[in-house]
Amino acid sequence: MRQRFLRCFLPYKEIFVISVSLVLLVTACWMVGVQNILMRLNSFPVWAILTIVLLQAINLFVVSFRFWRMLYHFGVRLPWAIASRASISGHVAALFMISLFGQVVGRQAVLRAHGVSPLVISGLASYERMVLFLVSGVSCLLGMVWIFGQQYLSELVTKWSVTSLCVALFLSFLLSFLLGRSKFEQTLREKICSWNNIFHFIEVIVISLLGFALMLGCYVIAMMPYLAAHDLTDLFAAAAIISFAATLPITVNGWGVREIAAVFVLEQLGVSKADALIVSVAVGAFSMLVIASAIPFSIRHLTYKATSESEKQSIRPVLDMEKIVSWCLGMLCAVLVLFQVHLELESGLINLNLADPFAILALTSSLLILIVSRKLPLWRSRYFNSGLLAITVLLIFGFLKGWMVIGVTQWALVGRLMGWLVLLGYLSAGYLLVAYSAAHGRRRFFETMASTMIVIVIVSLCYRLLVLWGWVDGYITYNFEGFSGNRNAFALQLLIVISMMLAYSKVYLKAVLYNPGISYRLLLSLAVLLVALVWTGSRAGLITGGLLLLLALFSNITDKKFIIGSILLAAGIWIFVFWIQSIQSIQSIQSIQSIQSPNFLSREVSNNERWLTFVHAFELWRQSPLTGVGLGVFIAKSTAWLGHPQVIHSTPLWLLAELGLVGFVVICSIFFVLARNAWKQWSKSLPDRILFMVLAVVALFSQVHEIFYQRIFWLVLGVLLARPILDRGKV
C-alpha cells in the first residue's frame, strides 16, 4: 500500500513543483536571452569550476554534520554514518521536489527504520529552516545596505511597513507566550530556555554560519571572472542577497528564484544579465552535481542495531516530542497565517504568507504518518477524508480540462493546483495540533489567534495615527487591511476570530468567580475586534458580522449582556479614537476620515466590473453546465472582456463556471453535511458551535467574494474537525 500510494502521489507533486521552477527559470532566461547565455558559457574558467565543486562538497559535509548534531539535540542518538546518509538522502530528494517536502521525505526514508517519527523530522526541518532564515536574512539585509544604500533599504522598509510587521509579530508571540500557563507549556518553556538548549542553539548557529560562508564563497568565486575590478565586499554583499533568495522554500533546489535574484542584484554592479544568469546557473548546477555524486552513498544499505534497551530508547523519541513538534507547527501557523507579504519583482507581484513553509511541513508530516501507519487522519466527520479526495479529483479534472482549452496557465497551475496543496497543509497543521494536544490545543489555538489579531489591530491603529500625524513616514491604505493586504480578507479573518471568541466566551465567563478581571479583558477584546471590523469598510464583512451577532444573541451561545456590552464599548473606542485624532490634528479632516469614516461604498467602476464578472461567469457556465470550462479559463478570457486579468468575485459562480454543476454540488454537499452535523450538536459540543458559525460566515461572505482559498478557513477547519488520538488535556 505504501509503495502504491507513493507511486500515485509523488509524480503529481514532482511534476507540479518542477513546473514552478521551470516557469521561473524560463522567465529568467527570457529576460536575458538564450543566445547571450550560450555565447558566455565557454568563458567560465576551469579553476572556478573546481573551486566551487570543492566548496560545495565541504558544505554538504557541514550540513550533514549539523543534521547529526540536531538529531542529538532532539534526543535521537544515531551513528554518524546513518545521520549523514539521511541528510544526503534529503538533499537528493530535494532535487526532484520542493525543498522542504523533499528533505523531510528523503530523511524519513532512511530514519523510519530507526523509529524516528515523521513529526520529529518535520520539527528538525522547521528548526533548521528558521536558523538558516535568521542567518541568511541578516546577511541579506547587510548586503542590501551595502549595495543599494541605506536610503533604498529605508524606502523598502517603509513601503512594506516592515517595522510595524516585526513589532506585531514580536508582540503576538510575546502575548501568546504570556497567556500559556498550562503545565505542558511551562515545561516546554523551561526546556527551551534552559542553558543546555541555549548552547545547542548557539552550536547550530555557528555550524550554519560556516555552511553559509561556504555558499557565499561559491557565489564569489563564480562572480570573480565578471567582477574582477570590484572589491570583495561587493561580491560578498551580492552573494548574501542571492543566497537568501535561493533558501526560500518555494521551488526545487532554489531554481528560478535564485536566477531572478542574481539578474536583479548583479545588474546593479554592472554585470550583464547573461553573465549574472551564468553565475547563478553555475552555482546551482555544481550543487546538483555534488549532491548527485553522493547518491551511491545515500542508497547504500547500512545495518545498525541497538545493543541495549537504553540505546533503543535513545533512537526512538517518546510521544512528547511528537506533541511538542505538532504544537509548535500549529501555533506558528496560528500566528503567521495572519501575515501576508507582497513582493514586487520585475516579473510581477508575488504574495507570500509567512505560515506557508510550516503548513508545507505539516502536510509532509501528515502524508508520511499516513504512509508509515497506513491509517487515514481521524476527523470528527466520518466522510471528510472522502470529501477531500473528491475536491482533489475535481481540481485535477478542472485543471486538465482548462489545459485542453487554453493550455497551462500560471494561475491554474500555481494558484489553484498548488494552492490546494498549501490549503491541505494548513488543514494538516490544525489536525496535528488537536490530534496530539486534544481540547487543550484547540483552546490555546484560539487564545493565540485572538491575541495575535488584537495585537495586529492595535499596531495597525498606532501606525496609522503616527503616519497621519506626520511623526513617521509610511504608506497607509484608506481602510484597515491589517497585514492581509486586502480589507475583505482582513474582515473575514476578524469574523472567524470573533466566532471563536463568542463560542469560548461562555467558558471564560464561568471563571469570573475565580478571576474577576477575565470578563473585562474578554469584553475589551471583542470590542476591539468589532471596531476593527467597522474600520475595514467591508460591506460583506459588516453585514455578515451583524448577522453573526444576531445569531449569538438569539441562540444563547453566550451571555447577552456580554454581547451588548461589547458593542457599546466598541462604539466608545470609536469615539475615543476620533477625539484623540481631533486633538492632535483638528485641521486635517482627511486624516480623521481615513480612520473614522471608512469607505463602505466601492467605486462605480468597481461595482460594474464585479457585476460583469458575474455575467461572464454565468455565460461560461452555460457553455458547459455539467463539468465547467476548466480552471483558469475565466481569468485567461477576462482580459478581452475587462481589459485586464480578473477573477470571479463569487465562490459559487467560480465553482459553476470552472468546475460545473458537478463540482458545485459535490463541494457544497461536503460543507452542507458539516454544517448540518454541527447544528445537530450545537447544544452539546463547543467545537461544533464554532464550526457552524464559521461555515455560516464563509457561506455568506463567499456570495460576493472568492474565499475558497483563504488559508485561515482551512487552518481553523482542521482544528475544529480533528479528533484527538490520545486523551490529553481538557478545555
N, C-alpha and C positions, 0 to 999 in steps of 0.2 A: 504493500500500500504506500509505503514511504517513497519508494522509487517511482511508482506510478504518479504520485502527487507532484514530485519534483519535475518529472518529465512534462507534466501538464502545465505547471505554473511557471517554472523558470524561463522557458522560451519566450513567453509573453513579456516577462519582466526584462529579459535581456534585450529583446527587440526594441522595447519601448525606450529604455534608458540609453541604449546605444544610439537610437534615432535622435534623442535630445542632444547628445553630444555631437553627433554628426551635423545637426542643424546649426549649432553654434560654430563648429569648426568650419563648415562650408561658408557660413556668414563671414567669418574672419578672412578666409581665402578669397572670397568675393570682394571684400573691402580692399584687399591688397592686389589681387591679380595673379592668376596662376602662372603666367609667363614670367613675371618678375621673380616668383618664388623659384622656379626651375633654373633660372639664369644664375641664381646666387647659391644654389646648393653645392656646387663644386668648389666654392670659395671657402667652405668651412674647413679649418685646419685639422689635421690628424691629431696633433698634440692636445687640442681642446677636446676632441672626442675621447681620447684615452683618459684624460684627467677627469672628465665628467663621469665616465663609467666607473672609475675608481672611487670617486666621492659618493656616487650612488650606491655602490656595493658596501662601503663603510656605513652609509646611512641606513641601509637595510639591516645591518648588524645592530646598529644603535637602537633602531625602532624595535627590533626583536628583543633586545636586552631590556628596553623599557617595558614591553609587554610582560616579560618574565618577572620583572620586579613588581609590576602592578598586580599580577596574579598572587605573588607573595603577600602584598599588602592586603588583598582581599581574603587572605586565608587559604589560598589554593597553592599547596606546596608541590610543585611538579619539577622534574629534572629539566635542565636547560634544553636538551635535545627535543623534548616534546613541546615545550613552550615556544621555542623558536620555530619549530615546524608548524605549529598552529598559527603563529604570526605571519609566516611566509604564505601559508595557505590562504589567509585572509587577504593578503595583497594580491595573490593570484586571482582569487575570485573577484576582487575589485576591478580587475582588468576587463571583466565582461558584464558587470552590472554596477549600479550606483554605489559609490564608495562605501557608505555606511552599511548598506544592506550586504554588499559583498564581503566586507571584513567580518561581520558577525556570522554569516553563513559559512565562510571558509574556516574560521576559527572553531565554530561548532562542529564541523565535520571531523576535526581532529580530537577535540576535547570531550565530545559526548561519550567516548569510550572510557573516560576517566571520571564520569559522574558530574561534570561541570554543567550547570543549568544554563539554558539559553538566556534566561533573565540575567544571570551573573555576567555572561559575556556581553550582553547589551549594556549593562551597567558599566563595565570596563570601557566599552566603546564610547559611552556618554562622557565618562570621566576623562578619557584620553582626548576626545574632541574639544571639551571645554578648556583643557590645559593648552592644547595646540592653538585654539582660537585666542586665548589670552596672550600667548607668546607671539603669535604671528600678527594679531591685531594691534598690539602695542608697537611692534616693529613697523607695521604698515602706516600707522599714524605718524611715526617719526620720519618715515620715508616720504610721506606726502608733504610734511612740513619742509623737508629739505629740498625737494624737487619743485613743488608748486608754491612754496612760501606760506607763511603763517596766515596771510590775508586770505588766500584761497581756502585754506582749511577752515578759517573762521566763517567765511561765507557759506561753505558746505555745511558746517555745524548749524549755522543759523537757519539755512534753508530746510534742513531735515529736522530741526528742533531737537538735535541730539542731546543737548543739555537737559531739557525737560524730560526726554525719554529716559535718560540714565537716572535722573532723580526719581522718576516714577518707578522704575524697576527696582532701585535700591530700597525705596520706602515700602514697596509692595512686599518684597521678600522679608524686610525687617518686620513689618506688621504681622505677616503670616507667621514668622518665626516667634514673635512675642505671644501670638494667640495660641500657639501649640503648647499646651500644658499637660498633655497626656503622659503617662509613664513611658510609653514607647518613644514619643518624641523627645522627652527629656533624656532617655538613654541614648537616642540617636545623636542628640546634640553633644552629649558628653563624649561619645566615641569620635565624632567629627572634630571636636575642639581639643582632644587630648594631645599632649605633646608628641606622643608616638606618631599619631596620624599627621600632625603638622610637619614633622621631619620627613615622613613618607611623601607628603605633598611637595616639599622642597626638593626631595630627591627626583621626583618625576619632572618637576620644572627644570632642574639642571640638565637631566638627560634630554628633555625636549628642546632645550636651548642648544645643546650640542648637535642634535639632529637637524634643527632649523638652520644652524650655522652652516652645516654641510650642504643643505639645499641652496642656501644663498650663494655658497661657493660655486655650485653648479651653474647658476644663472650668471654669476660674474664672469666665470671662465667663458661661457657662451657669448657674453657681450663683448669681451675684450677685442676680438677682431674688428668690431664695428665702432667701438668707443675707446680706442687706444689713447686718444688725446684727453679724455675725461679723467677726473680724479676718481680714485677707488671708492670714495664716499658716495659719489653719484651712482656708481654701479650697484653698490650695496643697497642704497635707498630705493632704486628702481626694482631690484631683486626682491626686496621686502614686500613691495606692493603686489608684484606679480605672484609671488609665493602665497601671499594671503588669499588672493583670488583663487588659486589652484586648490586651496584647502576647503573651499566651500563645498559641502556635500550635496551638490545638485546635479552632477554629471558623472560620467565614467572616467575615473582617474584624472579628473580636472580638465579633460579635453574640452575645448570650446571657450570656457570662461577664461582659462589661462591665456589663450591666444588673443582674445579680445583685449584683456588687460595689458598684455605685452605691447600690442599695437598702440594702445592709448598712452601708456606711460613712456615707452621708449621714443615715441614721436616727439615728446617734449624735450628730449635730449638730442634731437637732430638725427635720429636713426630713421631710415625709410621704413614704410610699412612692411615691405617684403623682408627686409633684414630683421625687423622686430619679430615677424612671424616665424622666421627660421630659428631665431634664438629660442622661442617658446616651444616649437615643434621638436627641436633637437633635445631639449631637456626632457620633454615628455616621452619621446621615442626611446632615449637611452635609459630612462627609468623603467619603461616597459621591458627593454632588453635585459636589464639586470634581474628584474623580477622573473621574467620568463626563463632565464638561465638557472634560477633556483627551483624551478618546478620539479626536477628529478628528486631533490631533497624533500620537497613538500609531500610527494606521493610515496616516498619510501616508507615501508612498513616498519614501525617501531614497536617493540614489546616492552611493557613495563608493568610490573605487578607490585602492589604494595605488600610488604613483608610482615606488617603488623597492623593491628586494629587502629593504632594511633595514626599510622600513615594513611590508612583508608579514610579515616575521618578527616585528615588534613587535605585530601584531594576531593572531598565531597562536602561542599559548603552546606551548612544547615539551612532550613527553610527561612530562618530570619533574614538571611542575606537576600533571598528572593523577595521577601517582603520589603526590605529596605530599597532595593532597586526599583520595584514596581511603585513604591511610594514616591521615590524621587522623580521618576518619569511622569507620574500622574500630577504631582504638584508643580513641576516645571511647566507642564502643558497648561495647567490651570492658570498660571500667572502669564506665561508668554503668549498664549493664544490671543490675548487682548492687544498685542503689539504688532502692528504691521508696518513694514518699512518699504518705501517706494524709491527705487533707484533709477535715475535717468541716465541711460547709456546711449551710445551712438546708435545702437541697433534698436532702441526703443525703451519703453518703460517696463521695469521688472518689479513685481510685487512679491515681497518675501515676508513670511510670518516667522517670528523668532522661535516659535514652537515646532516648526516643521521637522527639523532634524530629530527631535526627540519623539515625534509622532512616527517617523520612519523607523526608529529603533524599536518602538513599541510594536509596530506591525511585524517587524522582523522577529522579535521575541515570540509573538503570538503564533506566527507561522511555524517557527522551529519547535515550539512546545506542542503544536498540533501534530507535527511530523513525528516527534520523538514519542509522545504519549499516545498518539493515534486516537485522541479524543477531541471532539469539537468544543469550542467555547460554551460555557454554561450561561444561558440567558434566562431571565425571568419570563420571557415569552418563548413558548416551545418551538415555534416555527420561524424564529428570527434568522437563524442561520440559512434556512431555505430562502428567506426573503432577500438576504444579502447576496446569495448566489444568483437569484433571479435578476436583481438590479445589475449585477456584474455582466450577466449574459446579455441583458438589454443594451447596456452601454457598448459592449463589444460589437453586437449586431448593428447598433446605430452607427458606430464608427466605420465598420466595413461598408455599410450602405452609403454613408457620406463619402467614403473613399471612391466608390464606384461613380458617384455623381459629380464630385468636384475635385477628387484627388485628396491626398493627405494634406491637412492644414494644421498649422501650429496650434490653433485654438482647440480643434477637436482632439488632437493627439496629446498635447501638454495640458491644456485647460480642463478637458473633460476626462480623458482616459487616465492620465497621470494624476489628475486631481482626485479621481475616485480612489486611487491607491492611498493618497495622502489622507483623505477622509477616513478610510478604513484604519489608517494609523492612529488618528485621533480617537476613533471608536475603540481601538485596542488599548490605548493609553487609559481611557476611562475604565475599561473592562479589567485590566490588570490591577489597577488601584483597588477596586472593590473586591475583586476575586481574592486578593491576599490580605486585605485590611477590613473587609466587611463594612458594616454600618459606620464604624468609626472613620474609615477612609472616606466614605461618602459625606459625612458631616464636615470633616476637615477640608474636603474639596470645596464645599460650599463656602466655608469661612474664608478660605484662601482666595477664591474667585471674588467674593463680595468685598473683602478688604482691598484687593487689587483694583477693583472697579471704583471704589470710593477714593482711593489714592489718585487714580487717573483723573477723576472729576476735579478733585481739589487742586492737583498740579496744573491741569489744563486751565482752570479758572485763574489761578495765580499768574500763570504765564501770560494769559490774555490781558489781564489787568496791567501787568508790567510793560507789555508791548504797547498797549493803548495809552498808557500814561507817559510813554517815551523813556522809561527807565532802562529798557533793554531793546536792542534791535532784533527783530524777528518777523516771521511771516505767520499770520493767523487767517483762518477762514471765517466766513460770515457766521456760520453756525458751528455748534460744538460737534467735533468729529472724534474726540479722544485721540487714540493712536491707531484707529482703524482706517483712516484715510477717506471715509465716507460717512456722512451723517446718518444715513439709513442703516448702514451696517452697525454703527455705534448704537443707534436706537434699539436694534434687535439685541445686541449684547446687553444693554440695560434691561430690556424686558425679560430676558432669560434669567438674569441675576435677581430681578425683582420677584419673579415667580418662585425662585428658590427661597428668597427671604420671606415671602408671605407664608410659604408652607412651613418653614422652620420656626417662624416667629412664635407659634403656639408652644413649641417645645421649650424655647428660651424663656417665654413669659412665665412658664411654670416654675422657673428657678428664681423668680423675683424675691421670694421669701429668704432665699439663701444669699442672694446678691442683688440688692435693690437697684444698683446702678445699671444693671443689664437692660432694663426696659428703656431707660433714657438713651443709652447707646444704640439700641436697636431702632428706636423711634427716629433718632437723628440720622442714622444710616439710610433708612428707607426714604426719608425726606430729601436727603442729598441726591439719591438716585432719581427721585421723581422730578426734582427741579432740573437735573441734568437732562432728563428726557424732554422737558419743555424747551430747554436751550438747544437741543438738536434741530428743532424746527421741522421734524419729520412728521408729515401728516399721518402716514400709515402708523408710525410709532405712537403718536398721541391717541389716535382712535383705538388702536389695539390696547394701549395702556389703560385707557378709560374703561374699556370692556373688561379687562383683566381685574381692575379694582372692583367693578360691579360684581363680577363672579366671586371674588373673595369676600365681599360684603354679604352677599345673599346665600353663600354656601357654607357659612360658619367655619371657614377654614382657619380663621384666627379671630382675635377679639376685634369687634367693630370699632371700639374706641381707639384701638391702636391704629387702624387704617385712617380714620378721620383725623386723628391727631397728627399723623404723618403728612397728610395733605395740607393741613393748616400750617404745620411747621415748614413745609416746602414753600408755601406762599410767603411765610415770614422770611425765609432765606432769600427769596427773590427780591423782596422789598429791601432787605438789608444790603444786598449787593448793589442794588440800584442807588441806595443812599450813599454808600461808600464811593461809588463812581462819581456821583454828582458833587460830592465834596472835593474830590481830587481834580476833576476836570469838568466843571459845570458848563464850560463854554463848548465842549466837544460833544455835540448832540449825536454825531455819528458813532462815537465810541460807546456811548450809553446804549444806543440802539443795537450795536453789534452783539451785546450780550443779553440785554433785557428784551429786545424785540426781534427774535429770530425770524428768519424768512420762511414763513409757513407756506407761502404760495410760490410754486415753481413758475418760471418764466413761461410765457405763452408758447414760445418756440419749443421748450422742453416738453410741455404738455402735448403739443401737436405731434412731436416726434414720438413720444410714448404711445399715443393713440395709433400712429402709423405702424409701429412695431406690432401692436395687437392685430391690426387689419392684415398686414402681410403674413403674420404668423398663422392666422386663420385661413388665409388663402393657400399657404403651403400645406396645411393640414388637409384641406380639401383635395389637394393633388394626390395624397397618399394617406387616406383616413386610417387604415389599419396599422401600418408599420412606420409611418412618418417618412420624411425625406432624408433622414440621416443626420448625424452630428456634424455641426459646422456649416451646414448648407445655408442657414439663415444669415449668419454673420458674413459669409462669403458673398451673398447676394445683396446684403444691406447697403453696401457702398453704392450700388446702382440706384437703389431706392432713396436713400437718405443723404448720399454724398460722402459718407464716412462709415466705417465699420461700427455696428451697433448690435447689442444683444436684445433678446426679448425680455421686457420688463414684467414678466409674469411666469412663475414656475408652472402652473397648469398649462398655459399656452405653449411654453417651451416643450413640455412633455408631449403635447398633442402634435406640435409641428414637427419635431425631430425624432420622436420615438413612437408616434402614432397612438391610436386608441388602445392598442395592446399595452404599450409602455405606461400610458396614463392610468389604465385600470389596475395593472399589476402594482405599480408604486403606490397609488392611492389606497389600494386594498391593504397593503402592508401597514401603512400608518393608521388606517381606519381601525384595523384589528388591534393595534397597540392602544389607540385612544379608547376603544370600547372596553378592553380589558382593564385599562387604568380607571375608567369611570366606575366599573363594577367594584373595584377595590378602593374607591375614593375614601370611604369612611374607615377603612382598616389599615391602609398602607400609606406611609408618608412618601416613599418614592413614587407611588402611583399618583398621588395628588400633584406632585411636581411634574411628573410626566404628562399628565393630562393638560395642565396649564401651558407647558412648553409646546406641546403639539397644537394646542389651540392658538397660541401666539404665532407659531410658524404657519399654520393654515391661513390665518387672517393676513399676515404680513406678505405671504407669498402670492397673494392675488395681484398685487401691483409691483412686486419686486421679485427678482430671481434669486432665491436664497437657498436653493438645494445644496449649494457648495459652500455654505457658511461653516467654517471649521468648528465654531463654538457649539453649534447644534449637535454635531456628531460626537464631540467630546462629552457633552452633558448626557447625550443619549446612551453612550457606553457606561457612564457612571450609574444611570438610573436603571438600566436593564441588566447589568451584570449580576450574576449570582455568586456569592462567596463560596470558595472551595473549602474554607475552614471557618469555624465559628470563632471569629476574633473580634472582640470589642462590641460595644453597644452604643446606640445613639445617646 
